[in-house]
Amino acid sequence: MTVQDSATPQRTVAVNSGTLLAALGVLAFSFSFPATAWALTGFGAWAATGLRGVLAALLAGACLAAYRVPVPERRHWPGLLTIAGGCVIGFPLLTTLALRTSSTAHSAVVIGALPLATAAISAALTGARPSRLFWCGAVTGAGAVIGFALQQSHGEPTVADLYLLGALLVCAAGYAEGGRLSRHMPGWQVIAWAAVAALPVSALTAALALTSEPVHITARAVAGMAYIAAISQFGGFVVWYRGMAAIGVAKASQLQLAQPLITLLWSVLLIGEHVSAIAPITAAIVVACIAVTHRARS
């Protein structure tokens, strides 16, 4: 057996492991919107955003201190600040504001365009050129979920949709930078340092919001807050960034096309929302697009 032949199984295992990690990240993120809706039953939108950032930063800081992780090199900080602004502050705030007037099901399918945005920003940052088949699958999948969202709102974008559009753009930038930085440092350290970097803004937001927005502590609100802080803001990113580093940002991002559909399931089972009959059709299209983009060569 040649050296090249012996290396092939190792590469296959690495790709399969990366795919599994990215899929676990998608599963973790799929419950973020329902958990945010729970948190909003007890906290205002700004307070929820600030508190989740503070709690995530404390958890991340404790992990960094426990493992005595050195401060990242100066060249990595622009990317870390992009992640802090997009994934720790921008995305949580904008989606939380949207969820005040939009259902979790509707919000989930609008954010379904996130994989395409992530792939496009990643290609622009790295100079990568995914194949034509990849882009066909990505555009078709994104078009399916956007069409679903417009059908639900009778073809007229709402204010919540504008919040969600901004959210997916800033989050896509954070995802792309996170996937790139995860090739230079462990994925959990990437999101940990980003959460710590955002702590001053998160703490100020929480302090101001808690004094101006009503607070009604309930078990559901606390459970939702705990999830979006520990999993949505930190734990989910650990496996997500490791998966992206292993299989590439573009391909990993396409696995996220399944996230809106999983969130739809949670919204029905846990929140009791109604999902239209067109959802299974969208599901079939999205699953097919995931298969196409995942097999397409970059």
C-alpha positions in Angstrom: 0.0 0.0 0.0 1.4 3.4 -1.0 1.6 6.4 1.4 -1.2 8.0 -0.6 -3.4 5.0 -0.3 -2.9 4.7 3.5 -3.7 8.4 3.9 -7.1 8.1 2.1 -8.9 6.3 5.0 -7.6 8.8 7.4 -8.9 11.7 5.3 -12.3 9.9 5.0 -12.5 9.5 8.8 -11.6 13.2 9.3 -14.3 14.3 6.8 -16.9 12.0 8.4 -16.0 13.3 11.8 -16.2 16.9 10.6 -19.6 16.3 9.0 -20.9 14.8 12.3 -19.6 17.8 14.3 -21.1 20.3 12.0 -24.4 18.4 12.1 -24.4 18.4 15.9 -23.9 22.2 15.7 -26.9 22.5 13.4 -29.0 20.4 15.9 -27.8 22.6 18.8 -28.7 25.8 16.9 -32.1 24.5 15.7 -33.5 25.0 19.2 -32.2 28.6 19.6 -35.4 30.3 18.3 -37.8 28.3 20.5 -35.4 28.9 23.5 -35.3 32.6 22.7 -39.1 32.7 22.6 -39.1 31.1 26.0 -36.6 33.7 27.3 -38.8 36.5 26.0 -41.6 35.4 28.3 -39.6 36.7 31.2 -37.1 39.2 29.7 -37.1 42.0 27.2 -35.4 41.7 23.9 -32.4 43.8 24.9 -32.1 42.3 28.3 -32.2 38.8 26.8 -29.4 39.6 24.4 -27.2 41.2 27.0 -27.7 38.5 29.6 -27.0 35.7 27.1 -23.8 37.4 26.1 -22.7 38.0 29.7 -23.4 34.4 30.8 -21.7 33.0 27.7 -18.6 35.2 28.3 -18.4 34.0 32.0 -18.6 30.3 30.9 -16.1 30.9 28.1 -13.7 32.8 30.3 -13.8 30.0 32.9 -12.9 27.4 30.3 -10.1 29.6 28.9 -8.7 30.1 32.4 -9.0 26.4 33.3 -7.0 25.4 30.3 -4.6 28.3 30.7 -5.2 29.3 27.0 -2.8 32.1 25.9 -4.2 35.3 24.4 -4.5 35.0 20.6 -2.0 36.6 18.3 -2.7 40.1 17.2 -3.3 39.0 13.6 -6.3 36.9 14.8 -8.2 39.7 16.6 -9.9 41.4 13.6 -11.5 38.0 12.8 -12.4 37.5 16.5 -14.0 40.9 16.7 -16.0 40.1 13.5 -17.3 37.0 15.2 -18.1 39.0 18.4 -20.0 41.6 16.5 -21.8 39.2 14.2 -22.5 36.0 16.3 -22.3 37.2 19.9 -24.1 40.6 19.6 -25.6 41.3 16.1 -27.4 38.0 15.4 -28.8 37.4 18.9 -30.1 41.0 19.1 -31.7 41.2 15.6 -33.3 37.8 15.8 -34.6 38.5 19.3 -36.1 41.7 18.1 -37.7 39.9 15.2 -39.2 37.2 17.5 -41.2 39.8 19.3 -43.6 40.0 16.3 -42.6 36.9 14.2 -43.2 33.3 14.9 -40.3 30.9 15.4 -41.3 28.9 12.4 -41.4 32.0 10.1 -38.1 33.3 11.5 -36.4 29.9 11.0 -37.2 29.7 7.3 -36.0 33.3 6.6 -32.7 32.5 8.3 -32.6 29.5 6.0 -30.8 31.7 3.5 -27.8 31.8 6.0 -25.8 28.9 4.3 -25.8 30.7 1.0 -24.7 34.0 2.6 -22.0 32.2 4.5 -20.6 30.4 1.4 -20.6 33.7 -0.5 -18.8 35.6 2.2 -16.3 32.8 2.7 -15.5 32.6 -1.0 -14.9 36.3 -1.0 -12.6 36.2 2.0 -10.6 33.2 1.0 -10.7 33.4 -2.8 -12.1 29.9 -3.0 -14.2 29.0 -6.0 -16.9 26.4 -5.3 -18.1 24.5 -8.3 -21.1 25.4 -10.4 -23.0 22.4 -9.1 -22.4 23.6 -5.6 -23.8 27.0 -6.3 -26.8 25.6 -8.1 -27.6 23.5 -5.1 -27.0 26.4 -2.6 -29.1 28.9 -4.6 -31.9 26.4 -5.0 -32.0 25.5 -1.3 -31.9 29.2 -0.3 -34.6 30.0 -2.8 -36.8 27.3 -1.4 -36.6 28.6 2.1 -37.0 32.2 1.1 -40.0 31.3 -1.1 -41.5 29.5 1.9 -41.1 32.6 4.1 -42.7 34.9 1.5 -45.6 32.5 1.1 -46.2 32.6 4.8 -46.2 36.4 4.9 -48.3 36.6 1.7 -45.4 38.0 -0.4 -44.9 41.1 1.7 -41.7 41.3 3.8 -42.3 42.6 7.3 -40.2 44.6 9.7 -39.3 41.3 11.4 -38.0 40.1 8.0 -35.7 43.1 7.8 -34.3 42.3 11.2 -33.8 38.7 10.1 -32.1 39.8 6.9 -29.6 41.9 8.8 -29.1 39.0 11.3 -28.2 36.5 8.6 -25.7 38.9 7.0 -23.8 39.6 10.2 -24.0 36.0 11.3 -22.7 34.8 7.9 -19.6 37.0 8.3 -19.0 35.6 11.8 -19.4 32.0 10.5 -17.0 32.6 7.7 -14.4 34.1 10.0 -15.0 31.4 12.6 -14.4 28.7 10.0 -11.2 30.4 8.9 -9.8 30.9 12.4 -10.6 27.4 13.4 -7.8 26.2 11.1 -5.4 28.1 13.3 -6.8 27.5 16.8 -9.3 25.1 18.3 -12.9 26.0 17.5 -13.9 26.3 21.2 -11.2 28.9 21.7 -12.4 30.9 18.7 -15.9 31.4 20.1 -14.7 31.7 23.7 -12.4 34.6 22.9 -15.2 36.2 20.8 -17.6 35.9 23.7 -15.1 37.4 26.1 -14.3 40.2 23.6 -18.0 41.1 23.5 -18.4 41.1 27.3 -18.1 44.9 27.8 -20.9 45.5 25.2 -23.0 42.6 26.6 -22.6 43.8 30.2 -23.6 47.4 29.4 -26.6 46.2 27.3 -27.8 43.9 30.1 -27.3 46.6 32.8 -29.3 49.3 30.9 -32.0 46.9 29.7 -32.7 45.3 33.1 -33.5 48.7 34.5 -35.8 49.8 31.7 -37.5 46.6 30.5 -39.9 44.5 32.7 -38.7 41.3 34.1 -40.9 38.3 35.0 -38.9 35.3 36.2 -40.4 32.0 35.3 -39.0 28.5 34.9 -39.6 28.6 31.2 -37.8 32.0 30.9 -34.8 30.8 32.9 -34.6 27.5 30.9 -34.7 29.4 27.6 -32.0 31.9 28.9 -29.8 29.0 30.1 -30.0 27.3 26.7 -29.3 30.3 24.5 -26.3 31.3 26.8 -24.7 27.9 27.3 -25.5 26.2 24.0 -26.6 28.7 21.4 -23.9 31.2 22.3 -21.1 28.9 23.2 -21.4 25.1 23.2 -23.0 24.8 19.7 -20.3 27.0 18.2 -17.6 24.6 19.6 -18.7 21.7 17.5 -19.8 23.9 14.6 -16.5 25.6 14.1 -14.6 22.3 14.5 -16.8 20.8 11.8 -16.3 23.7 9.5 -12.5 23.5 9.9 -12.6 19.8 9.0 -14.8 19.9 5.9 -14.7 23.5 4.8 -16.9 26.5 5.4 -18.9 26.2 2.2 -19.9 22.5 2.6 -20.5 22.8 6.3 -22.8 25.8 5.8 -25.0 23.8 3.5 -25.8 21.3 6.3 -27.5 24.3 8.0 -30.2 24.2 5.3 -31.7 21.5 7.5 -31.9 23.8 10.5 -35.1 25.6 9.6 -36.9 22.3 9.2 -35.7 21.0 12.5 -36.7 24.3 14.1 -40.2 23.9 12.5 -40.5 20.6 14.3 -39.5 22.1 17.7 -42.0 25.0 17.1 -44.8 22.5 16.7 -43.9 20.1 19.4 -42.8 22.6 22.1 -44.5 25.9 21.3 -47.6 24.6 19.6 -47.3 26.8 16.5 -49.1 25.9 13.2 -47.0 25.0 10.2 -48.5 25.2 6.7 -48.8 22.1 4.4 -46.1 23.4 2.1 -43.5 22.7 4.8 -43.0 19.0 3.7 -42.4 20.1 0.1 -39.8 22.6 1.3 -38.2 19.9 3.4 -37.8 17.6 0.4 -36.2 20.3 -1.7 -33.8 21.3 1.0 -32.7 17.7 1.7 -32.0 17.2 -2.0 -30.0 20.4 -2.0 -27.9 19.4 1.0 -27.1 16.1 -0.8 -26.0 18.0 -4.0 -23.9 20.6 -2.3 -22.3 18.1 0.1 -21.1 16.0 -2.8 -20.1 18.8 -5.1 -16.4 19.4 -5.3 -15.1 22.9 -4.4 
